[in-house]
Amino acid sequence: MPALSLIVPVYNVARWLDACVESLLRQDIDDYEILLVDDGSTDGSGALADAWAEKSVRIRVLHQPNAGLGAARNSGVAASAGRYIQFVDSDDTLEVNVLGTLLQRMEAERLDVLRFNYRNIDESGQEFRPYKDVKVGADYRESVCSGPQFLTERLGYACYAVQFLLRRELAVRFPFPTGVYFEDTRWAPQILLAAERVNSMDIVAYNYRLRSGSITMAVSPEKKRKVLEDQLGLIAALKEMAAQAPDRRWFDGMTAHTAVSVVGSVSGTFWKERRIWLKRLRALDVYPLSRYLASPRVARKIALINFSPALACRVLHWKNG
């Protein structure tokens, strides 16, 4: 049994896959495997994955019809053999010789989950800072605590699955939802609520590539509508989880951040349908929105939305128009 399984969903990333796999092989441990899950690629990515498997005995390839990111990750978990699981997106990279440090901390402190830091890179691989603080509320102090405490006080609102190293038992117990965007935000709180020992390392171990063709940068009208629908679904899921949580502050805060994003989308792309979308948002019983861990910029938007969602939508439409 290897110590670690790296699970890499692969879908139409022929341009990026070599860099990803090369980074996974440039590590300071031997006891790990790499599972490349070809999720029905049509650009030759599956053949590239097979070629890598011929070059390295630690690489295995799974081929499946296209089913989405969550389903591909779940397939990887089911086929994995490692004691620990780490997810890597196939257009991203790991830092060189970082896995030994992460595994050592995981085992020395008998952790269920370890969260590490990341940097954003552009399509050329250069680091850059997005226009907004995506790490608001994230606390990278290095001390062991319970999963529920970590969720409430230290996670923040960037719930990327690729930031976590976790015990395989947790990954098996809590599969990713399929067929939706924001699967990480539904998955991460379940993992942390069930974890007994969690810690962070303020070490940049991961390079997160933001590119125009990725899921998170979807621009087609159909995808924008799907994103908006899934945000409303996410709010419903967060409310359901909050009802079972010992402390609901993080769930209320994430609900508020998601609602702000919904109103922003409605004020732009879906302006002509704003009454329908705002009515659906109100039907989820989200008001008043929480300001828990909100940055000053987001807190101002929350205050305006709490006063009047319709007015907030109109103001954002005017500012962005």
MONORDA-V781419 format. One record per backbone hydrogen bond with DSSP energy under -0.5 kcal/mol. CO is the residue of the C=O (numbers start at 0). NH is the residue of the N-H. Records with the same first field share a line. If there is no record, write none. Layout:
CO: NH  NH
//
This chain:
1: 82
2: 83
3: 32
4: 6  85
5: 7  34
6: 8  87
7: 36
8: 89
9: 38
12: 15  16
15: 19
16: 20
17: 21
18: 22
19: 23
20: 24
21: 25
24: 26
25: 96
29: 31
30: 2  3
32: 5
33: 35  59
34: 7  36
35: 37  61
36: 9  38
37: 39  63
43: 47
44: 48
45: 49
46: 50
47: 51
48: 52
49: 53
50: 54
51: 54  55
55: 58
57: 33
59: 35
61: 37
63: 39
67: 71
68: 72
69: 73
70: 74
71: 75
72: 76
73: 77
74: 78
75: 79
76: 79
82: 167
83: 4
84: 165
85: 6
88: 91
92: 206
94: 97
97: 101
98: 102
99: 103
100: 104
101: 105
102: 106
103: 107
104: 108
105: 110
106: 109
111: 166
112: 198
113: 164
114: 200
116: 204  205
118: 207
119: 127
120: 209
121: 124
125: 121
127: 129
131: 133
132: 135
134: 137
135: 156
137: 139
140: 142  199
144: 197
145: 149
146: 150
147: 151
148: 152
149: 153  154
153: 138
156: 158
159: 162
160: 163
162: 115
163: 86
164: 113
165: 84
166: 169  170
167: 171
168: 172
169: 173
181: 185
182: 186
183: 187
185: 189
186: 190
187: 191
188: 192
189: 193
190: 194
194: 146
196: 111  112
197: 144
198: 114
200: 116  202
202: 116  204
204: 94
205: 118  207
206: 92  208
207: 120
208: 210
210: 213
213: 216
214: 217
219: 223
220: 224
221: 225
222: 226
223: 227
224: 228
225: 229
226: 230
227: 231
228: 232
229: 233
230: 234
231: 235
232: 236
233: 237
234: 238
235: 239
236: 240
237: 241
238: 242
240: 243  244
241: 244
247: 251
248: 252
249: 253
250: 254
251: 255  289
252: 256
253: 257
254: 258
255: 259
256: 260
257: 261
258: 262
259: 263
260: 264
261: 265
262: 266
263: 267
264: 267  269
267: 270
269: 272
270: 273
272: 275  276
273: 277
274: 278
275: 279
276: 280
277: 281
278: 282
279: 283
280: 283
281: 284
290: 293
294: 298
295: 299
296: 300
297: 301
298: 302
299: 303
300: 304
301: 305
302: 306
303: 307
307: 311
308: 312
309: 313
310: 314
311: 315
312: 316
313: 317
314: 318
315: 319
316: 320
//
